[in-house]
Amino acid sequence: MAVPPQLRALLLAVNALLRKRRYHAALAMLKGFRNGAVYGAKIRAPHALVMTFLFRSGSLQEKLRAILQATYTHSRNLACFVFTYKGLCALQARVQGETYQAHSFLAAFIGGLLLFGEHNNINSQINMYLLSRVLFALCRLGVEKGYIPEPRWDPFPLFTAVVWGLVLWLFEYHRCTLQPSLQSSMTYLYQDSDVWHDISDFLLYNKSLPSK
């Protein structure tokens, strides 16, 4: 199917604009917004779908609304954060004439405060996800820079044992301190497995079906 001349001309003009270096920073902000929206939806939608149908009660309509709301919130916040971060980095580089490492931290600090500073389930999950990876990366950076002695043996098994020991201790004796989604998952695994009445809720279902 032939492309209309007007549309072809428009596409050529748009592509020519996208190649102009003078607009690169602004266009990078727009593409960052696009990528943040797409990635946020890809990450949150399947997670919300599984967690909602596993652990949330309510009608199908209420569950679908919760999934869409969680997906929208994650997608919007991440898109706006990327847009803000790239914009602030570009602004600092333009003002100071070159790029410094502090620009990245300051831009992300402001963006994180504005977009992920509200204490809700979505932001809490994102921040906890990032925290674990930041701590790992800082330990590796400390070893790389010589601030932390390089281990003579693999510390990962000990790290694993401590993490699992702590999380189960917290679940059993200080459950309210854990994130709600983690509480739900661990309740399903460790508490619900203590209760059954017959073969139906021992093997086929987690809990007995309500009698009609």
Salt bridges, closest charged atoms under 4 A:
ASP201 OD2 - HIS197 ND1 2.77
